[in-house]
Amino acid sequence: MNWQLTLGILASLFLHIIDQGTDIFAAVLFYFEGYHAQSFITIGLVFLPGFCIYVSELRRSFCTKPCVSLPKAIGYLLFSPLWAIVIHIYSLCDERYVKSALYFKTLQGFVEAGPQFALQLSLLIRGRWGPSSRAVLEPFISLTLPLMNTTFISEDTGDENLEITTVLPEFLEESKYNGSLVIFDRVYDEDARYYFGCIHIASVILSFVSIWTSSVIFNDVEDAQSFQEEGEKCCSSKLAGKIIFGAPYLFATLIYRAVGMALLMCFLELWSGLIIFGIFFINILSAMSIGDDFNRGFSYALWSMFVPVGYSRDPSSHLGYTKVPLSELFPETSPTDKDIERSRQRGKHFLTIHVLTSIFILGSSLIAMLIIVFTNFETMQSKVVFPLEYLTYLFLPLLGLSLAISILLVRPYHRCDCSGGEIPSGNVIV
């Protein structure tokens, strides 16, 4: 095993451990600070990748190997966070486990880290974090409580009077905590709780880093065979170009979609579920229209909620990290020009639909949300911890800039993926 592969596995293992560890700590902190719903959702997302593998192995147990796959399925479900660590350690000793280790890390990034980041960001915007985390953010996020004019008629004189009231956010109406926190019969003072809040904030940042790195590796890193070639360079010019354009493109797309969905969940609440489901449904149709079956399309649609995933994989290839060349898909006859063109068109169609979904579905929903917010100013102000003017001063420029960068970089990013010496056919987007 060469040193590049060993270094990559160690980096993946380190990121997985600290990401999962901080998420579990955040769930425990939520629970002991009285936020039980947030705690259960957070810990549920930690075990979600294991549940997905459990369902896959359970399906296999009824179809092929009932005596082998069923115990494996139960093991994946119960020991989900630890199983990926074990596979990473095995891969350091045996290269046969490398693909499985990277696949487990990718699954954790797309299925757990992405929803975790959007959830925690939405809870932050709504002020549903515990006192420990708020104590860390108070010096950086100043809270300005708006003054509202209320007109009422006096019962005695019948005259109209003007009263100035302050809209108090919901989280400030909760009962005050004392300075200490009891966890497993041990009392922690305010200084210790401040560090607990720092770990919680670190878990949110690590979730963002996890899904971003997973998207770069899954979409842009070449197949595992390139890592195993001794004496040859691990990175080709195509890979370097894809990373140069792909890393900022995926970063901007992740910012736009995650922050946008967090705002929708914060202000529209249950109605945001219809918008998110619409994006998910279009992702399924996109994946199936480029040749994937329903199971693979469902997986790619779930993974592509925040960043585009799976468009660079052949429909007949392994769902993990094995890319199957076209010549191997057609062992009896050589691939026709139509087959080659279809393979090249996968990325173009999927990236185009992903960008258009960001513009028309998520973008129009955000505009409608802004209209609803500023037409119901008093009601909406009580749902967030910051003045609503921040939507126009901070969030709207951030979302607009992120969307503009993703639209600008998607064309060169796609062109780097089209190798072979021919200029690929494009459209308005790519």
N, C-alpha and C positions, 0 to 999 in steps of 0.2 A: 504494500500500500504506500503510495507516494505521500509526501508531506502536505501537498495542497489538500488532498482528500481528508487526511487526518485532522488538519486545522479546521476544515469546514465542518466536520462531524463534531469536533470539540466545541466550536462556536454555536452550532445548532443545539447541542446538549446543554450548554451553559444558558442560552437564551430560554430554552424550554423549562429548565429548572426554576430560574428566577421568575419567569412569567407565571407559571403554574403556582409556585409558592406564594407569590404576592397576591394572586387572585384568591387563593384559599384563605390567606390571612385577612383579606378585605371582607370575605364572607363571614369569618369569625368575628371581626370587629363590628360589622353590621349587626350581627346577632346579639352581642353583649351590650350594644348601645341601644337596643330596642327596635331596630329596623329589621324585623323578621322576614318580611316579604322580600326586601332587597337581598337579604342573606341567602334565602332559598333560591332565588333566581340566579345569583352569582355562583353558588356552588353547583347548581344545575347545569350551567353553561360549562363548568369545568369538566363535568362528566359527560357532556353531550358528544364529544368525539368517540368516547368509548361506547356510548349507546348506538351510534351509527355503525361502528364495526360490529357490535353485538347483533344488530339486525341483519347485517350482511352475512355473518357467520351462522346465524340462526336459519336464514334462508338456505344456506348451503347445507346445513345439517339435515334438512328435510328433503334435499334433492340428491346429494351425492354421498356424503360421509356422515351418517347420523351418529356414529360412535366417537368420532374425532372432533367434529366441528362444534358440537353442543357444549362440551366442557370449555373449549377455547372461547366460545361466545360469552359464557358466564364469566370467565376470567378477564376478558376484555372489558366487560361492564363493571366489574367490581374493582379492578386494579387499573383503570384507565389512565390516571396521571402517571403511575409508576411504570406501566408497560412500555411507553415510549422511551423512558430512561434506560430500561433494560435492553431494548433493541439497539439504542445508540451505543451502549457499552459493548454489546455483542459485535456491532459493526466495526469497532476498533480492532477486533481480533480476527474477524472473518468478513471478507468483502461481500459475501453473499447476503449479508443483512443490511448493506448500505442503502439499497433501494427502499427496503421496508422502513428503515429509520427515517429517511428523508420524507417518505410518504406519511408516516405518523406525525412528523413535525408540520408538514403542509396541512394535514387534516386539522390539527390543533389550531393552526393559524387562521384558516378560513372559517371553520365551524365554531370555534370558541372565542378566539381573540377579537375577530371583527364584531360580532354581536356584543361582546363584553365591552369593547371600547364605546360603541354607540350607546349602550345602556348606561354605563357609568357617566358618560358625558351628559346624557339626558338628566340623570339624577343630580348631577352637579348644577345644571342650569336651573332645575326646579328647587334646589336647596335641600334635597333629600339625602345628603351626606350627613354623617354623624358629627358631633361637636369636635372630635379629634381632627378630622379632615378640614373642618371649617376654620379651626384655629390656625392652620397652616396657610390657608388662602386669604384670610382677612387682610393681611398687610398688602396684598397684591390686587385684590378685587374690592374696591370701595363700594359700599352699598349706600345708595341714595334713595331714600324713601320719598316718593312723590307726594305733594300736597294737592288735595282735591277740594274743589269748591262745592258745597252742598247747600241747596236752597230748601228751607222748610218754612211752614206757615205756623205762626204762634197760635195756640188754641185760645189764649186770652184776648189778644188784640186783633188777631186775623191778619197781621202784617207779615210780609215776607222778610225773613232774616237769612243772612249768608253765614255759613259756618265752614271753617277750613278744617278738614280732617286729613289724617295720614293713612294711606293704604298700607297695611301691614302684610307682608308676605306670609304665606301659610306656615312656613317652617319656623318663623319667629313667634308664632302663636303657640308653639309647643311648650310643654313644661320645661322649666330650666333644669339643667343637670348640675349636680355638684361637681367639684373639681376632680374627683377621683372616679376610677372605673374598676369594677371587680370582675376579674376573669379567672374562672376556676379557683375561686376562694382566695385569690391573691389581689391585693389592692394596688392600683397604679395611680400615681399622682399626675398632675397636669403636665409636667415635663415629659414623662413617659408617654402620655397620650399624644403629645406633639409629635414624637417620633413615630407613633402608630399612624398618625395622619400622613406623615411623609411616605411611609411604606404604601399606604393606600393610593396616594397620588402617583407613586412610582409604578404601581400595578397598571394604572390607566396608560401611562406612557409606554410601558413594556408591551401592552396589548397592541398599541398602534405599531410599534416597531416589529412585533411578531408577524402581524398580518402583512405588513409592507415587505419584509424580507421573504416571507413565504411566497408572495406573489412574484417577486423578482426571480426567486429560485425556480419556481414551477414554470413560469412563462419564458424565462430568458436563458437559464443555464442549460447547456447542452446535455445530451443523454450521458448516462453513467459511463459509457465506454470511453468517452474522451478523458475521463479521470484516470482510467486504468492503462492508458497508453504510456509506456515508459519511454523517456527520452524525447517526448514530444510536448509541445506547449499545450497547456490546459485550456487556454482561451484563444479562440480564433478571432479574426477581424469581425466576423458576423456577430459573435457573442459580445465583443467589446462595444460594437455599435448599438446593439440592442440594450445593453446595460446603460450606456451613456444617455440614450433617449428614453429607455423604458423606466429607469429608476425615478426620474422626475415626473414622468407621465403618470405612473402608478401612484406616486406620492400625492400629486395634485388631485387625481381622481378619488383617492381614498379620503383626503381632506373634504372634498366637496360632498361626497355621498355620506360619509359618516356624520359630519356636522349637520348636513341638511336633514338626514333622518332623525338625528337627535332633537333638532328644533321641532320637527313635525310631531314626534312623540311627546314633546313637552307641551305644545300648545293645542294640538288637535286630539291628543290622547288616543282613544279607541279608534277614531276615524283615520288616524295615520296607518292603522293596520290594512285598510283597503288600498292605500297607495303603495305600501310596501309589498302587499300581495300582487298588485298589478305589475310592479317591477319584476318580481319573482316569476310570474306567469309568462311575461314577455321573454325573460331569460330562457325559460324552458322551450318556448317556441323557437327561439334563435338557435339553441343548441341542436334541437331536432331537425331544423331546416338545413343545417350544414352537415347532416349525416349521422349524428349521434342517436342511439336508441333512447328509450324513455329513462331507463335507470341512470345512464351516463348523463343524459340531459338534465335530469333532476339534480344530480350531484353538482354539475357545473353551474346550474342556475342558482343553487344555494350558495356555492362558493363565490359566485360573481355578483353578489348583492352589493359589494363595495368596490371591487376591482375586477376587470375582465379576466376570466380563467378558463383554460381548456381549449381555446380556439386553435392553438398550435399543435394539438395532439391528433394523430390519426384516429378515426372512429374505431378501428380494429385493434388499436394498441392497448397495452395494459394501462389501467387507470392510474398507475403510479408513475414511475419515472422512465419506463422503457418506451422509446420511440421506435416504431416499426417502419422501415423504409417502404416506399411503394413497391419496389421490386420484390420484397418479401410477401406483400399482400397478394401478389399475383404470381405464384410460383410456376404456373404452366405457361402463361403468356406474358409478354412484357406489357407494362402499363401503357395505355393509349394516351394521346394528347388530352382527351377529355378527362381522364383520371387525374393526370398531373394538374390540369387547370383547376379541377374541383378541389384538389388538395391545397392549392395556393389561394383559392377563393374563400376558404374557411375563415381565415383571420380577417379578411376584408369585410365579410358580411357580419361576423360577430362583433368586431370593434365598431362598425358603423351603427349597428343596433344599440350597442351599449352607450355610445355617445349620444345618439338621438333620444334614448330613454332618459339620460341625465338632463338633456335640454328640455324636452317637452313634458315628460311626466313629473320628474322631480322638480324641475325648474318652475313649471306652471303651478305645481302644488305649493312651492315656497312663496310664490307671488300671491296666491290666494290666501295663504296663511298670514302674510303681512297685511293684507287688506282686512282680514278678520281681526287681527290683533289691534290695529289702530282704529278700527271702528268700535271696538269693545275695550277701550283702553283700561278702564278701572278694573274690569274683571280679569283681564289678562295680566295686569301688573301684579296681582296677588299670587300668580303662579310661578313667578321667577324671582331670582335673587338680585338681579341687576336692573337698572332703569331700561325701559323698553326702547329708549333712544339708541341704546347700544346695537340694536338690530340694524339700524341704518348707518351707524358710525363704524361698527366693527364687523358684525357677522355678514352683512350684505357685501361689503367690499372683499372680505375673505372668500366668500363663496363665488363671487364673480371672477376674482382673480384665479382661483383654483380651476374653475370651469374653462376659463380662457386658456390657461396653460395646458390643460388636458386636450383641448381641441387643437391647439397649435402643435403639440408634440405627437399626436396620434398618427399623423401621416408619415413623418420620418421614422417613427417607431415601427410602423407596419412595413415600410419599404426595406428596412434593415432585415426583416424576417423573410423577404422574398429574394432568395439567392438564385443563382443559376445563370447570371449574365443577361437576362432579359428584363426589360422594363415592365413591371406588373401593371395591369389595368387597374384604374382607381375610380373614385367617385368624388363627390363634393367633400366628404369627410376624410377619407384615406386615399 
